[in-house]
Amino acid sequence: MNAPLTYDTLRYVVIAVSAATVLTGSYISWRHKTAGASLRSAGYLLLASLPLISTYLFGAPSPIQLVSYLMIFIASAISLIVSLYTSSYVKKYGTNSLQLLIDAFALSIIGVFVANYLLEFVLFWLLAEAIGFFVIVYDALIGRETRAWRAGLRYLAISMIPADVGLMTLLALAGLGRAVTVPMFNLGLDLSNQVIVTLVALGFMAKAAIAPLHFWLADAHSIAPAPGSALLSGVMVKMGVYALLALPYMANVLSSTYWIVLAVFGAITTIYGGLQALVQSDIKRILAYSTVSHTSEMAILIGLFLLSGNDVFFAAVIAYMVAHALYKAGLFMDSGFIEFHLHTRDINKLGFVSRIAPSETLAALLAVMSLIGIPPTMGFLAKLITLLALADNIMFGVVYIGALAVILAGMVLALGYGVRYLLVHLGSVENPETEKPGRIEHVMSEAVMAAAALGLILPLGLAPIIVSRLAMPVLYLVLGVTLMIVLVILAALNDILKRGRRHTPWLGGAAP
């Protein structure tokens, strides 16, 4: 008699087959580009389908499993897009080694979200950290940029070590036997000790780049190759946020110190990251500091969820994680597109990207719209749920009033640096001599558009999954109508960018 299929068996089969397929495609992609891309696509799509297959076979997930499922899907989708983007980006180096590194990095991160047992979670986490180090120092390894060593060592000391201490603390509390036999959300750990819970929280906050151990991120994300930055900011920092959200579900008793640490340090870094993003001249550092601000907002929302028990805060965290993963991966790929073709990341030397790559500008515009929170993007849905959660609890005390003030300040700052980043594409009608790139790599542009388009489409599918209290007909009306308006505007902008911005300005009278 055949043994019944279990969730663990399904996970292991999918992970093994997907990893083998992706890595094979990655290895052969330099000589057999089409076959390699096809294999990588098949592997990532199989991983992305794991949540759907699991739900069909084993029923609806628990709330924390829903977070795991959504992150598996989003991380797999982003990894596929970044992997295809990398196949063009590696022409910058003339070697396929980065392609292999990026795909291995992506698979290890996805493994963190797939993990069902604490030991699996720890092992995939450590693997992702180790490969992430080599991604960050890649330019130093090949002898191009020695500054990458400093960023990599800071990443080791500030991001890896504190997180690893937190993970080992959890392993010690659980015991090795239970860490491999009891699902991690059923462990029932005793986290009542304030010192232990603070130690674990600081470790996971370091991975999410939240104060006081946040300062590794700006150098690491800006110095890494663009595909690595897209994965670091798009999905790897979500490992930290996911761990912060999952920890209460691993515990039977959790000290109230936990939510206080999240709320206080999250508030500090939300403002700090936003202000830093406003004053940077390197476009990748603008995006890096904005990540610091956004992950800190997620930490605040997790803290408020634990304080209030309001599920709308939980939904806000999920929506924010998905939105940030999409628009930040897209924008880091956009920064790589700019650097690849124009050989600069200095915002003062840019402003004319729309003149040479109008479709890239449209993709960046969509991503910035989501960052700012303009409907009907995923960023809008995240901000809508966040404000609704705060409105529900604003009468319950000064904590919620303070959180509202901080998050509103973060939104205003996001508007400032979002528009500033967009000026890289649309800020100038000049035609400088440097505006003479070679052949445009359209695969890179299409990858940015794919990430941005997901942020435009997914709200329609995810809204009923992550939102339970909103009137769905009203929400769908808002999303549907604004989607139609945005598509019309984008079509008009596409025509303007392809025609108008290529013409020489003429002030009055008849053209000569």
C-alpha positions in Angstrom: 0.0 0.0 0.0 1.4 3.4 -1.0 2.1 5.9 1.7 0.0 9.1 1.4 1.7 12.2 0.0 2.7 14.6 2.8 3.6 18.3 2.6 7.2 17.5 3.5 7.5 15.1 0.7 6.0 17.5 -1.7 8.4 20.3 -0.6 11.5 18.1 -0.9 10.6 16.9 -4.4 9.8 20.4 -5.6 12.9 22.0 -4.1 15.2 19.2 -5.5 13.7 19.3 -9.0 13.6 23.1 -9.2 17.1 23.5 -7.9 18.5 21.0 -10.3 16.6 22.5 -13.2 17.5 26.1 -12.4 21.2 25.4 -11.8 21.5 23.3 -14.9 19.9 26.1 -16.9 22.3 28.6 -15.3 25.4 26.6 -16.1 24.6 26.1 -19.8 23.2 29.6 -20.3 26.4 31.1 -21.6 26.7 28.7 -24.5 23.0 27.8 -24.9 21.1 31.0 -24.0 17.6 29.9 -25.0 17.8 26.5 -23.5 19.3 27.9 -20.3 16.5 30.5 -20.0 13.9 27.9 -20.6 15.2 25.6 -17.9 15.6 28.4 -15.4 12.1 29.6 -16.1 10.7 26.0 -15.6 12.5 25.6 -12.3 11.3 28.9 -10.8 7.7 28.5 -12.1 7.6 25.1 -10.4 8.7 26.7 -7.1 6.1 29.5 -7.6 3.4 26.8 -8.0 4.3 25.1 -4.7 1.8 27.2 -2.7 -1.0 26.5 -5.1 -0.3 22.8 -5.2 -0.1 22.7 -1.4 -3.4 24.5 -0.9 -5.1 22.2 -3.4 -3.8 19.0 -1.8 -3.8 20.0 1.9 -6.3 22.8 2.3 -6.1 26.4 3.2 -3.0 27.5 5.1 -2.9 29.1 8.6 -2.2 32.9 8.7 1.5 32.5 9.2 1.7 29.8 6.5 -0.1 32.2 4.2 2.8 34.6 4.6 5.2 31.7 3.8 3.2 30.8 0.7 3.0 34.4 -0.6 6.7 34.9 -0.1 7.5 31.7 -1.9 5.4 32.8 -4.8 6.7 36.4 -4.9 10.4 35.4 -4.3 10.2 32.8 -7.1 8.6 35.3 -9.5 11.2 38.0 -8.7 14.0 35.4 -8.9 12.8 34.3 -12.4 12.7 37.9 -13.6 16.1 38.8 -12.1 17.6 35.6 -13.5 16.5 36.5 -17.0 17.8 40.1 -16.5 21.1 38.7 -15.4 21.6 36.9 -18.7 22.0 40.3 -20.4 23.7 42.0 -17.5 26.6 39.5 -17.4 27.8 40.9 -20.7 29.3 43.7 -18.5 31.8 41.1 -17.2 32.2 38.7 -20.1 31.7 35.7 -17.9 28.8 33.5 -16.7 29.9 33.2 -13.1 27.5 35.9 -11.9 24.6 34.0 -13.4 25.4 30.9 -11.4 25.9 33.0 -8.3 22.6 34.9 -8.7 20.6 31.7 -9.3 22.1 29.9 -6.3 21.5 33.0 -4.1 17.8 33.1 -5.2 17.3 29.4 -4.6 18.7 29.7 -1.1 16.5 32.6 -0.2 13.4 30.8 -1.5 14.4 27.9 0.7 14.1 30.1 3.8 10.4 30.7 3.0 9.8 27.0 2.1 11.3 25.7 5.3 8.9 23.9 7.7 11.3 22.9 10.4 13.6 25.2 12.4 16.8 23.4 11.4 15.8 23.7 7.7 15.1 27.4 8.3 18.5 27.9 9.9 20.4 26.0 7.2 18.8 27.8 4.3 19.3 31.1 6.1 23.0 30.4 6.6 23.4 29.3 3.0 21.7 32.5 1.7 23.9 34.7 3.9 27.1 32.9 2.7 26.2 33.2 -1.0 25.0 36.8 -0.4 28.5 37.7 0.8 30.0 36.5 -2.5 27.4 38.4 -4.4 28.3 41.6 -2.6 32.0 41.3 -3.1 31.7 40.0 -6.7 33.4 43.0 -8.2 36.3 42.7 -5.8 36.6 39.0 -6.5 37.1 39.7 -10.2 39.5 42.6 -9.5 37.2 45.5 -10.5 36.2 47.2 -7.3 38.3 46.7 -4.1 35.8 48.8 -2.1 33.4 45.8 -2.3 35.6 44.0 0.3 34.8 46.7 2.9 31.0 46.4 2.2 31.2 42.6 2.4 33.0 42.6 5.7 30.6 45.1 7.1 27.8 42.8 5.9 29.4 39.8 7.7 29.9 41.7 11.0 26.7 43.7 11.2 24.1 41.6 9.3 25.2 38.0 9.5 26.7 37.6 12.9 23.8 39.1 15.0 21.2 37.2 12.9 23.2 34.0 13.3 23.3 34.5 17.1 19.5 34.9 17.1 19.1 31.7 15.1 21.4 29.7 17.3 19.6 31.0 20.4 16.3 29.6 19.0 18.0 26.3 18.2 19.2 26.1 21.7 15.8 26.8 23.1 14.1 24.3 20.8 16.7 21.5 21.1 18.1 19.8 18.0 15.7 16.9 18.2 12.6 19.1 18.2 14.1 21.4 15.5 14.0 18.5 13.0 10.7 16.8 14.1 8.3 19.5 15.2 7.1 22.1 12.6 8.7 25.4 13.7 5.3 27.2 14.2 4.3 24.5 16.7 7.5 24.6 18.8 5.9 26.6 21.6 9.2 28.2 22.8 9.5 30.1 26.0 10.5 33.6 25.1 9.5 35.4 28.3 13.1 36.4 29.1 13.6 40.0 28.1 17.3 39.6 27.4 16.8 36.6 25.1 13.9 38.1 23.2 15.8 41.3 22.7 18.9 39.4 21.4 16.8 37.4 18.9 14.9 40.5 17.8 18.1 42.5 17.2 19.5 39.7 15.1 16.5 39.6 12.8 16.3 43.4 12.7 19.9 43.5 11.6 19.0 41.3 8.6 16.0 43.6 7.8 18.4 46.7 8.2 16.5 48.2 11.1 18.4 50.3 13.8 20.6 49.9 15.6 22.3 47.4 13.2 21.1 48.9 9.9 24.2 50.6 8.5 25.6 47.6 6.6 22.8 47.8 3.9 23.6 51.1 2.0 27.1 50.0 1.1 26.2 46.3 0.4 23.2 47.1 -1.8 24.9 49.9 -3.7 28.2 48.1 -4.4 26.7 44.7 -5.4 26.0 44.0 -9.1 22.5 45.2 -10.0 20.9 41.7 -10.0 22.4 41.0 -6.6 21.0 44.3 -5.3 17.6 43.4 -6.7 17.6 40.1 -4.8 19.1 41.6 -1.6 16.6 44.4 -1.4 13.7 42.7 -3.1 13.7 39.4 -1.2 16.6 38.9 1.2 15.7 41.6 3.6 12.3 40.0 3.7 13.9 37.1 5.4 14.4 39.4 8.4 10.9 40.7 8.3 9.5 37.2 7.8 11.4 36.0 10.9 10.2 39.0 13.0 6.6 38.1 12.0 7.1 34.4 12.5 8.8 34.5 15.9 5.6 35.0 17.9 4.1 31.9 16.2 7.1 29.9 17.3 6.6 31.0 20.9 4.3 29.9 23.6 5.2 32.9 25.8 6.6 36.1 24.3 7.8 39.1 26.3 6.2 42.4 25.7 9.7 43.8 25.2 9.5 42.4 21.7 6.9 44.7 20.3 8.4 47.7 22.1 11.8 47.0 20.5 10.2 46.7 17.1 8.1 49.9 17.4 10.9 52.1 18.9 13.7 51.2 16.6 11.4 50.9 13.6 10.2 54.5 14.2 13.8 55.8 14.4 15.0 54.1 11.2 11.8 55.0 9.2 12.7 58.7 9.5 16.4 58.2 9.3 16.3 56.1 6.1 13.9 58.4 4.4 16.0 61.5 5.1 19.1 59.8 3.9 17.4 58.7 0.7 16.5 62.3 0.0 20.1 63.6 0.0 21.9 60.8 -1.9 23.4 61.5 -5.3 24.1 57.8 -6.2 20.8 56.3 -7.5 21.5 52.9 -5.9 22.1 54.5 -2.5 18.7 56.3 -2.8 17.1 52.9 -3.3 19.2 51.3 -0.5 18.2 53.9 2.1 14.6 53.8 1.1 14.7 50.0 1.9 15.9 50.9 5.4 12.9 53.1 5.8 10.4 50.7 4.4 11.5 47.6 6.3 11.3 49.7 9.5 7.7 50.6 8.7 7.0 46.9 8.5 8.6 46.4 11.9 6.3 49.1 13.4 3.3 47.3 11.9 4.4 43.9 13.4 4.8 45.6 16.8 1.3 47.1 16.6 -0.1 43.8 15.5 1.3 42.1 18.6 0.1 45.0 20.8 -3.4 45.2 19.5 -4.1 41.7 18.2 -5.8 43.4 15.2 -5.5 41.2 12.1 -5.6 44.3 9.8 -2.1 45.1 11.0 -1.1 41.6 10.0 -2.6 42.1 6.6 -0.8 45.4 6.2 2.6 43.7 6.9 1.9 41.0 4.2 0.8 43.6 1.6 3.8 45.8 2.4 6.2 42.8 2.1 4.8 41.9 -1.4 4.7 45.5 -2.6 8.2 46.3 -1.5 9.6 43.1 -3.0 8.2 44.0 -6.4 8.9 47.7 -6.7 12.3 47.6 -5.1 13.5 44.7 -7.3 12.3 46.5 -10.3 14.0 49.8 -9.4 17.3 48.2 -8.6 17.2 46.4 -12.0 16.4 49.8 -13.5 19.5 51.3 -11.8 21.5 48.5 -13.3 20.1 49.2 -16.7 21.1 52.9 -16.4 24.6 52.0 -15.1 25.1 49.3 -17.9 24.2 51.7 -20.7 25.3 55.1 -19.4 28.2 54.1 -17.1 27.1 56.4 -14.3 24.9 56.3 -11.2 25.3 60.0 -10.4 21.8 61.6 -10.4 23.4 64.9 -11.3 24.7 63.5 -14.6 21.3 61.9 -15.6 17.8 63.0 -16.4 17.6 62.0 -20.0 17.0 58.2 -19.9 13.6 58.6 -21.4 15.2 59.9 -24.6 17.2 56.7 -25.2 14.9 54.1 -23.6 11.2 55.3 -23.3 9.9 51.8 -22.4 12.4 51.7 -19.5 11.1 55.0 -18.3 7.5 53.7 -18.3 8.6 50.6 -16.3 10.4 52.9 -13.7 7.4 55.1 -13.5 5.2 52.1 -12.6 7.6 51.0 -9.9 7.8 54.5 -8.5 4.0 54.8 -8.5 3.9 51.7 -6.3 6.7 53.0 -4.0 4.7 56.2 -3.5 1.4 54.4 -3.2 -0.6 55.5 -6.2 -3.7 53.4 -7.1 -4.1 50.7 -8.3 -0.5 49.5 -7.5 0.4 47.0 -4.8 2.0 49.8 -2.9 -1.3 51.6 -2.8 -3.0 48.5 -1.4 -0.3 48.2 1.3 -0.7 51.9 2.3 -4.5 51.7 2.3 -4.5 48.7 4.6 -1.9 50.3 6.9 -3.9 53.5 7.3 -7.1 51.5 7.9 -5.4 49.5 10.6 -4.2 52.7 12.3 -7.6 54.4 12.0 -9.2 51.4 13.7 -6.9 51.8 16.8 -6.1 55.5 16.9 -8.5 56.1 19.8 -6.7 53.5 22.0 -3.6 55.6 22.9 -0.6 57.6 22.2 1.3 54.6 20.7 -1.0 54.5 17.7 -1.0 58.3 17.3 2.8 58.3 17.3 2.9 55.3 14.8 0.5 57.2 12.5 2.7 60.3 12.6 5.9 58.3 11.8 4.3 56.3 9.0 2.8 59.4 7.5 6.2 61.1 7.6 7.7 58.0 5.9 5.1 58.3 3.2 5.9 62.0 2.6 9.6 61.2 2.4 8.8 58.4 0.0 7.1 60.9 -2.3 10.1 63.1 -2.2 12.8 60.5 -3.0 10.5 58.7 -5.4 10.0 61.8 -7.5 13.7 62.5 -7.2 14.6 59.1 -8.6 12.1 59.5 -11.4 13.9 62.7 -12.5 16.8 60.4 -13.5 14.5 59.5 -16.4 12.5 62.6 -17.0 14.5 65.5 -15.4 16.1 67.0 -18.5 15.4 67.6 -22.2 19.1 68.2 -22.9 21.0 66.0 -25.2 24.5 65.7 -23.7 27.3 64.1 -25.5 27.3 61.2 -23.0 23.9 60.2 -24.3 25.2 57.8 -26.8 24.9 54.2 -25.5 25.5 51.3 -27.6 23.0 48.6 -28.3 20.1 48.7 -25.9 19.6 45.4 -24.0 15.9 45.1 -24.3 15.8 41.9 -22.1 16.9 44.1 -19.1 14.2 46.6 -19.9 11.5 43.9 -20.2 12.5 42.5 -16.9 12.0 45.8 -15.1 8.6 46.1 -16.9 7.7 42.6 -15.7 8.4 43.4 -12.1 6.5 46.7 -12.3 3.5 45.1 -14.1 3.2 42.5 -11.4 2.8 45.3 -8.9 0.0 46.7 -11.1 -1.8 43.4 -11.6 -1.4 41.5 -8.3 -3.6 43.7 -6.2 -6.7 42.4 -8.0 -5.7 38.8 -7.1 -4.3 39.3 -3.7 -6.8 41.8 -2.2 -9.4 39.1 -1.3 -6.6 36.9 0.2 -4.9 39.4 2.5 -7.8 41.7 3.2 -10.9 40.4 5.1 -12.7 43.4 6.4 -12.8 45.7 3.4 -15.9 45.7 1.2 -14.6 43.8 -1.8 -17.0 45.4 -4.4 -15.9 48.9 -3.4 -12.2 48.0 -3.4 -12.4 46.2 -6.8 -14.2 49.2 -8.2 -11.4 51.5 -7.0 -8.7 49.1 -8.3 -10.5 48.4 -11.6 -11.3 52.0 -12.5 -7.9 53.3 -11.6 -6.2 50.4 -13.5 -8.1 51.4 -16.7 -7.1 55.1 -16.2 -3.5 54.2 -15.5 -3.3 52.0 -18.6 -4.7 54.9 -20.8 -2.3 57.3 -19.3 0.6 54.9 -19.9 -0.4 54.5 -23.5 -0.4 58.2 -24.0 2.9 58.6 -22.2 4.4 55.9 -24.3 3.6 57.9 -27.4 4.9 61.1 -25.9 8.2 59.6 -24.8 8.7 58.0 -28.2 7.9 61.1 -30.1 7.9 64.4 -28.2 11.0 64.0 -26.1 13.1 63.1 -29.2 12.2 66.5 -30.8 14.3 69.6 -30.3 12.3 72.2 -28.3 11.0 75.1 -30.4 9.7 78.3 -28.8 7.0 80.0 -30.9 6.7 80.9 -34.5 7.2 78.6 -37.5 10.0 76.0 -37.3 12.8 76.8 -39.7 
